[in-house]
Amino acid sequence: METSIYYVILLVSVSLYAYLLLHNIGQGFLSRERAIYARFIAFMIASLAFSLTDFQLYSIEKQPNPMVGLFTNVTFLLTSICSVLFVDILNLSLKLGLERLPKMLWGATGVQVLLLPFGIINSNELETTYTAFTGTYYIKNAPTLLGTVFTLLYLLSYLWTSIRVFGGWKRYEADDKIFVMCLAIMPALIVVDVLVYYRVIDFMSTWNLTYMLVAVAVSFRLNAQIHQLANHLEKANYDLQDAYQQMVEQERMSTVGQIVRGIVHDLKNFFNNVQSMADLGVMRLQKDPAFNSLKYFENIGKSTRHAHEYLLELLEMTGSEGGAVDLQPIRPAEIIDEVVRLSGARFVHPPIEVANDIPRELTFNGDKRLLTQLFLNLTMNAMQALRSWQGEHKIEYIWQRDDEKTILILRDTGPGMPEEVSQHLFEHSVSTRKGGTGIGLMLVKRALDKHEASVEVNSAHGQGTAFVMTFPSSPQMQPVQAAVVPGQQAKVA
């Protein structure tokens, strides 16, 4: 019955070390203290090896294991390695300031490795101790005087480090205090082991229990740090999301600011023109009371109408006005004619040719008001690009034959657009001209969306730009009725 106690202790220690080893190898990569983790993993490997080799020195009978000398030396060396790793781990974890002690102990361990094979540390004389607690004999090679010195050196280093650990209680953080509390029983185990080693009391060796306690305590602390790190990462993630939302809001406000500045600039131009015409008309009237001011009033009225239309377009864009789409059979060629007249393309310098190559017979279902807005904005943008262009000045409207959809193309011979502009052309604040607000293109996109139509932009440097607009309504060819000249009768076919 007594013997089974040691078997249970061996099974528990081996299982515990194996579990902690597998568990913490993966956790070590997540920890911010990888150096401590590396030493901890080495400590568990050495502790696991110690448990297995030390077990070979226990026997129910007095007959020793034939390999007793080898197992004694290996156990002695593993005890030293575990002691040094323990001191090193605590020194790094709790910042004890014992940098010289681990170095000294590692040096002593290196000397052991050199001396152990020659019987200088452990003699060839067997030492047999019966332990009533386990009901077994503990048979090993008896230590020499030098071996006893080495043993006391490691035991005292172990004990001194423990005293330093508990002496720094006040400066520890919460997780370190829990870690130290887990080690509270360790000094008692060390004292017991010293007494057992010198046969003052009859008890089993407590090295194994000490190692188990250290392994559990260090594992607890490192995993607590992993948990704390996970909490910090979660908080950092929330903070990052908040910062992202603030950035999006700032970007939105910046975009709104750009649009507002563009609107103010455009309206300022309208009203500057009105003011200039009014001031000039007053001056002319003061000098010449018979002056005919009709032309000035017409220009003032034209500018105010443009400003009014501009504001209506803004309201349309924001959805403040405007109802459902009024889809009716329309002739795109007639809308293009109206757009050409409104644009004044032939009056600019140099004049711009606008070719309307869409068949007069072509009809499809659309909203005349929205399509006029769409084609006018695209035409004005094309004219703006052509004004400073040294090549051909031409805008062309084309119908691409398709039985199921209506495909209309606006193509100009201007300088074209960079790819980074054409790919994002219908996004907020993107404009094809310097200082533009992008409102015109936003209105174009809105008109297309209202018709559930798509647009493809084909542009290359120096080769012009083409807008390919595809409307879901199928095209129809309706004959155009000939206009009847007043005073004459229409000819009957």
HUBELPE-V114182 format. One record per backbone hydrogen bond with DSSP energy under -1.0 kcal/mol. CO is the residue of the C=O (numbers start at 1). NH is the residue of the N-H. If there is no record, write none. Layout:
BEGIN
CO;NH  CO;NH
END
This chain:
BEGIN
2;5  3;7  4;8  5;9  6;10  7;11  8;12  9;13  10;14  11;15  12;16  13;17  14;18  15;19  16;20  17;21  18;22  19;23  20;24  21;25  23;27  24;28  27;30  27;31  33;37  34;38  35;39  36;40  37;41  38;42  39;43  40;44  41;45  42;46  43;47  44;48  45;49  46;50  47;51  48;52  49;53  50;54  51;55  54;57  55;58  57;139  59;137  65;68  67;71  68;72  69;73  70;74  71;75  72;76  73;77  74;78  75;79  76;80  77;81  78;82  79;83  80;84  81;85  82;86  83;87  84;88  85;89  86;90  87;91  88;92  89;93  90;94  91;96  98;102  99;103  100;104  101;105  102;106  103;107  104;108  105;109  106;110  107;111  108;112  109;113  110;114  111;115  112;116  115;118  115;120  116;119  121;144  125;142  127;140  129;138  131;135  131;136  136;131  137;59  138;129  140;127  142;123  144;148  145;149  146;150  147;151  148;152  149;153  150;154  151;155  152;156  153;157  154;158  155;159  156;160  157;161  158;162  159;163  160;164  161;165  162;166  163;167  166;169  169;172  173;177  174;178  175;179  176;180  177;181  178;182  181;184  183;186  185;189  186;190  187;191  188;192  189;193  190;194  191;195  192;196  193;197  194;198  195;200  196;199  206;210  207;211  208;212  209;213  210;214  211;215  212;216  213;217  214;218  215;219  216;220  217;221  218;222  219;223  220;224  221;225  222;226  223;227  224;228  225;229  226;230  227;231  228;232  229;233  230;234  231;235  232;236  233;237  234;238  235;239  236;240  237;241  238;242  239;243  240;244  241;245  242;246  243;247  244;248  245;249  246;250  247;251  248;252  249;253  250;254  251;255  252;256  253;257  254;258  255;259  256;260  257;261  258;262  259;263  260;264  261;265  262;266  263;267  264;268  265;269  266;270  267;271  268;272  269;273  270;274  271;275  272;276  273;277  274;278  275;279  276;280  277;281  278;282  279;283  280;284  281;285  282;286  283;287  284;288  288;291  293;297  294;298  295;299  296;300  297;301  298;302  299;303  300;304  301;305  302;306  303;307  304;308  305;309  306;310  307;311  308;312  309;313  310;314  311;315  312;316  313;317  314;318  315;320  315;321  325;327  328;366  330;364  331;335  332;336  333;337  334;338  335;339  336;340  337;341  338;342  339;343  340;344  344;347  345;352  353;395  355;397  359;362  361;478  363;476  364;330  366;328  367;371  368;372  369;373  370;374  371;375  372;376  373;377  374;378  375;379  376;380  377;381  378;382  379;383  380;384  381;385  382;386  383;387  386;389  393;353  394;413  395;355  396;411  397;357  398;409  406;471  407;400  408;469  409;398  410;467  411;396  414;464  415;462  418;421  418;422  419;423  424;427  427;430  433;436  438;442  439;443  440;444  441;445  442;446  443;447  444;448  445;449  446;450  447;451  448;453  449;452  454;470  456;468  458;466  460;463  464;460  465;412  466;458  467;410  468;456  469;408  470;454  471;406  476;363  485;488
END
